[in-house]
Amino acid sequence: MTKGKPVRGSEKSADRYRRRGFVVAIGALTVGSVVIAGCSGAVEGSPTPNRLQAAAYQAEVTASVAASSSKAAAETAFQACEQLLLRSKDDVAVFNDYIDANNNDASDVTSKAQAAASSADEFAGWLDTATADVPASLSGLFGDLADNLRSIARVVERDHSADEINSITDTTNSIRDSIRTECGAL
């Protein structure tokens, strides 16, 4: 190779690249012009909604949202029922420990009474918050049970007769049975 002379074929390659670049640039300008011209044309007529199609779409969306909301509400209510059954089981166990201690004049009857009253109050507090997560039919029953549990707690905290505690316990059991029935219907 000598100085000053181009490498053979490099001028041809440069010319080819220039021509290709020119062709690509012209092509881009042509496509751009067609797109601009195609988009700038006005469409005749006046826009009007298809009311039947819009109503059908709205009904479909409303039904879909309602189904989704209903399914979520049912799941939340079901979970509240499961929690109620678990908490109820624990509360009944603590209450029965108190009843056994009371019936047998056990030395720890006072601590068992405090535990039963505390359990009933805690369960009632949970029921108060759970009423927002359940349907109206259950919400009323949850509220009734919460009120009844508070009554049990107050009765257990003081001297009471067997008839008094049996009466309030019967009411509590009746409410629990109604809740189980309603929960079973979910």
N, C-alpha and C positions, 0 to 999 in steps of 0.2 A: 504494500500500500504506500501510496505517495501522499505527501502532504498537500492539502488544498483540493484534492479531488474527492467528490462524494463517493460513498460506498455504492456500488452498483445495486440498483433496485430500490434504494431508499427514496429517490425522488418519485418513483412510481407509487410507492406506498403512501407517501404524504399526499399525493394528488388523489389517490383513492379515498383516503380519509376525509379530505376536503369535500370531495363530491358526495360522499355518503352523508356527511354533516349537512351539506346544503340540501340534499334530498329530504333528510329527516326534518330539517327546519321548515322547508316548504310544506311537507306533510302535516306538521304540527299546526302551522298557520291555517292550512285548509280545514283541518278537523276543528280547530278553534272557531273559525268563521262559521262553519256549518252549525256547530253547537250554539253559538251566540245567535245566529239567524233563526235557528229552530226554536229557541227558547223565547225569542222576543216577539213571536206572533201572538196576537190576542185571540182568545177563544170567544166565540159569540154565544149569547144566551145569558140567562141569569141563574145564579146558583140557588138551588132549593134543596132542602133536605128531603130524603126519602123517609117520611114519617112512619111508615109501616116497618121499615128496616130499623129505624132508630128505636121504636117502641119494642121491637123484638129483642134488640141488643140490650136495651135497658132492663127488660124483664129477665134476660139470661144472666146479666151481671148481678142483678138483685137476688135472684135465686141462688147463684153461686156463693155470694157473700153470706146470705142467710144460712145456707147449708153448712158453710165453713164455720160460721159463728155458732150455729146450733150444735155442731159436732164438738167444738171446743167447750161450749157450756156444759154439754152432757159429760164430757171427760172430766171437767173440773168438779162437777157435782158428784160424779162417781168416786173421784179421789177423796172428796170431803166425806162421803159415806164410809169409805174404807178407813179413813183416819178416825171417824167417829166410832166405828166398831172396835178398833184397836184401843182407843182411849177409854171407851166404855168398859171394855174387858178389864183394863188396869184399875179403873175407878171402882168397879164392882168388887174386885179382889181386895182393895184397901178397905172398902166399906164392910165387906164380910169379915175381915180380920177384926175390925172394931166390934161388930155384932157378936162374934165369938168371944172376944175378950169381955164384953159387957155381960153376956149370958153366963159366963163362967166366973164372974167377979175376979178377973185376972188383975194382977198387980199393975200391969201396964195399960189398963183401960184408958187412962187419961192421954197417954201418948198415942194410942190407937185412935182415940176420938179426934185428937188434933190432926193426925195424918188423914183421917177420913174427911174432916172438914176442909182441910187444905186441898186435898185431891178434888173434892166436889167443886170448890171455888175455882181452881185452876181449869177444870174441865168446862165449867160454865163460862169462864172467860174465853176459852178457845171457841166454844159454840157461838158466842157473840160475834167473833170475827168471821167465823165460817158461814154465817147466815148470808153474807154478801155473795158467796160462791155457789149457792144452791137455788133451785127453783122455788117459787113462792110457797108451794105445798110443803116443801121441806123446811124452808126458812121459818115458817110459823112453828113447826114442831121443834126445830132447833132452839128457838126462843123459849118455847114452853119448857123444854128440858133444862135449859140454862136457869130459868126462874125456879124450877123445882129443885135443882141441885143446890142452888143457894139456900133454899128453905131447909133442905136436908142438913147443910153445913151449920145453919143457925140452931137447928134442933139438936144436932149432935154436940154442939158446944155447951149446951146447958142440960140440966136434968130434964128428962122426958119420960113419958110413959111408954110402955110397949105398944099400946094401941096407937099412939101418936106416930111413932117411928114406922110402924107397920102400914099405917094409912098412907103416909107420904111415900113410902117405898113402893106400895102398890101403884100409886099414881105415876111414879117414875118408871116403873116397869111397863106400864101401859103405854106411856109416851115412847119409850125405847122400842116397843113392839111396833108401834105405828111408824116410827122412823125406819125400822128394818123393812117393813112392807113397802114404804115409799122408795127406799133405796133399791129394793129388789126390782121395782118397776122401771128403773133407769136403763 
